[in-house]
Amino acid sequence: MELDLRGLTDAFDAMVLTSGRSDRQVRAIAEELEARVRRRVGVAPAHVEGLESAEWVALDYGEVIVHVFDEAAREYYDLEHLWRSAPVRRHVERR
């Protein structure tokens, strides 16, 4: 899910939220996202946080922040509720 945060914060334009069922899956999702963005757009994140524990991994691309949660952390932090006024865009996987 992508939240369009333009006009709601000056920190970034969009936040992408996704989740996995285990630390192994969260880490794999984060690593694959990073590899695909690098391959398709040629951009690496400015900062990656949380990859070691893989409970909540944040990939900072400047204008776009990607959060990969395990299911419990996503429910606990509930960023969808925090940014509920943001327009939501759901993505369909393209290979």
N, C-alpha and C positions, 0 to 999 in steps of 0.2 A: 504494500500500500504506500502511496506517495501523498504526503500532505504538502499543499502549496502554501507556503508561509510568507509569500510576498505581501507586503503591507501590514503584516502582523509582527514582524521582527526585522531588525536591520542586521542581525547576526548571520543569516543565511536565507536562501530562497526556498529550499525544499528539504523535507525530511522523508527518508525512505525507511519503512518499518517492515521487518520480517522476523520470522522466528523458526527455531528448530526444536526438536524434542529431547536432545541430549547435548552435553558439552561437545562431544565429537561432531555432531551434526551442525551445531552453531559454528564451530571452528571451520568446518568444511564449507559451509555456506559463505562465510566471510572471506575465506581464501579464494573461493571460486568467483565471488563478486569482484574482488580486487583484481584477479587475473583477467576477467572479461572486460572490465573497464580499461585496464591497461592495454589489452589487445585491441579493443574496438575503438577507443578514444585516445589512447596513448598518454593517459594521465594516471599517476600514482597518488594515493591519498597523502595529504600533508602530514597526517598523524593517524595512527591506529592505536586504539585503547581497548584493553580487556581480552586480547587474544589468548593470553596465558590461561586464564580461568574459564573463558568461553561461556560465561553466564550472560554477559552483555558485551558485545563487541561493537565499538563505534569506529566508523571509517569516515574521516573528515576530508571531504573534497572541496572545502572552501564554501562554495555556494550551495552545496548539497551535502547533507550529513546522512550516512546510512547507519542504521541501528539493527543489529542482529541479536535477538534475545533468545534465551531458553523460554519455554512457555510460562514458567512461574515468574520470572523476572518481568516479562512483558505484561503479565496480568498485574503484578505488584506496582510497577511504575506507571502503567496506563497512560502512555504519552498520547494515545488517541483521545483520551478524555481531556488531558491538559490542553491540547491544541484542537479541541472540538469545533471551534469556529473556522478552522482552516478547510478549504475545499479539498476533497479526497479524490484521488485518481487511483484506480486499481489497475494493475498491470497484468497482462497475459504474457506468459513466457514465449519468447521468440528465440529460436536457435539459429 
